[in-house]
Every structure is written in C-alpha cells, then in structure tokens.
Amino acid sequence: MKGTPLTEETYEYIVQRFAKKERELLERMSARAQAAGMPMIMISEEQAKFIAFFLKAIGAKRALDVGTLFGYSAAIMARAMGPGSEVVSLEFSDLHAKVARENLDDLYLRNVQIRPGPALEAMKLMRRESFDFILIDADKPNYVNYLNQALRLIRKGGVIAGDNALAWGKIALPTTGPAPKPGEYRPWLSPDDPDYGTVRAVQEFNAAFAAEKKLFSVIVPIGDGMAMGVVEK
Ligand SMILES: C[S@@+](CC[C@H](N)C(=O)[O-])C[C@H]1O[C@@H](n2cnc3c(N)ncnc32)[C@H](O)[C@@H]1O
C-alpha cells in the first residue's frame, strides 16, 4: 500500500478540522433532497473543500458543473468564486433541477444558472462560452463525450475535472474476464456484472484523459477519485 489509507477516523479528523462548513452546507442541502427521495451521490465534503480551495487558488470566476443533483457542487463553487462569478450547472432531471433551484435560492446563490436537458446537448450548444473550471459528474457512458466538449469550452490554463475516477474502488479491475461460475471469486468484471458498463466507461475516460496532449493531468485520490487536467498554455 502506497500512501496512507483513508479510514473513517481519518476522514472525520479531516472534516472536523478543515471541512466543517462544507458538512453543514451538505446537511442543509441534502435534507430537501432526501425528502424528495433523491440519491445521495454528490461529491464528498473534503472533496468539496478541495474544489473550493482549488478555485480560489486559480482565481476562477466561471465554472461549468456537469450534473447538478441537488446543487451541492454548484453551491460550493459559487461560494468559493464569490461576487461577480458564475456557475452554469447542467441537469436533465426536472426533479433534481427543481430541488437544486430551491436549495440555491435558500442560500441566495443567484449566480448559479441551471440549464435543463441532456448535458451533452447543452454543451454542444455553447458557442461563445468559456470556463475556468469544468467539473464532469453526470452519466459515466458520456464521460469521454463530455471531455471532448470540455476541451472545446475550457480556457487556456483552465482545469477540467472528472469525478469518480476511481470507479467506487473498481477502477483497476480488468473488464475483460469471462462470466463467473456460481460462487466463484473473481478479481475482474465480466459483462454480466451490474457495474461493468460504468466502470468500463470510467476506465475509457481515464485513458483518454491521460493520453490527451492538451492536458497535464493527475488523479487526486479524494472522495471517489478526481481526474484533473490543466490545459497547457
Ligand atoms: C453524481 S450526480 C451530480 C452530483 C453533483 N455534481 C454534486 O456533487 O453535488 C449526477 C447528476 O447528473 C444528472 N445526469 C445524469 N445524466 C445526465 C445527462 N445525460 N444530462 C444531464 N444530467 C444528467 C443526474 O440526474 C444527477 O442529478
């Protein structure tokens, strides 16, 4: 094992000392989402703090949030970038967009624009828009398509990030193995595995990300892993 494994205790230690506000915000925003029966698939609290830290460090003023859910990542980015900034957030579920809008209105975050409909179409429609930071966090089979659009929309020196780059801990599993025999232990994913499609899609995204000549990239092992690439000037 390289590095320090993140135990529950270590995670709590980090949150209690460095991400208390992000936890409070998450509790506040997720209450409405839970009442609406929405899934809790947002970025983690320490990841939220890291994104806020990072946006402040690069002086970002315009961010694109691909996958709104109940507005947590959008709120984190809008707060970190401050006055005069803008977040454009893309969401195809009417329910998610409605709950997110209510959450953001409660927080007086009027600088977040939620654009309804399929995210890929919305990105393709953007002609004269440019962003300092793009967070990709929607349907995994479209990740490579989102990356291609993001490369068109990011400014020089801007950063593209892809969440779930560690695919729920399954990223290193080969996705080529045969179907399992009943009860067999298998250190690979076969096409009959329910996670096969999403893990495979993230593997293809990571490969495209790492091979992209315009990007200088890393995977930050935070939350479920975040691929990050800065566009070389
Ligand atoms: C993982 S959640 C986003 C979490 C959010 N970034 C956060 O951390 O607060 C993914 C969201 O993307 C939305 N989504 C999935 N596929 C989409 C698509 N093709 N177009 C637009 N939104 C999509 C889902 O409805 C869901 O709300």
The ligand as an ORCA input file, in Angstrom:
! r2SCAN-3c Opt
* xyz 0 1
  C     -23.460     12.401     -9.399
  S     -24.819     13.464     -9.603
  C     -24.068     15.064     -9.577
  C     -23.608     15.465     -8.205
  C     -23.197     16.913     -8.099
  N     -22.093     17.197     -9.012
  C     -22.749     17.221     -6.682
  O     -21.661     16.752     -6.311
  O     -23.463     17.905     -5.957
  C     -25.189     13.275    -11.308
  C     -26.348     14.127    -11.799
  O     -26.281     14.130    -13.218
  C     -27.572     14.022    -13.734
  N     -27.455     13.438    -15.084
  C     -27.197     12.145    -15.416
  N     -27.139     12.003    -16.726
  C     -27.369     13.217    -17.264
  C     -27.428     13.720    -18.587
  N     -27.235     12.924    -19.644
  N     -27.672     15.035    -18.766
  C     -27.847     15.857    -17.702
  N     -27.807     15.440    -16.429
  C     -27.565     14.140    -16.222
  C     -28.318     13.138    -12.745
  O     -29.727     13.338    -12.858
  C     -27.726     13.597    -11.429
  O     -28.503     14.625    -10.864
*
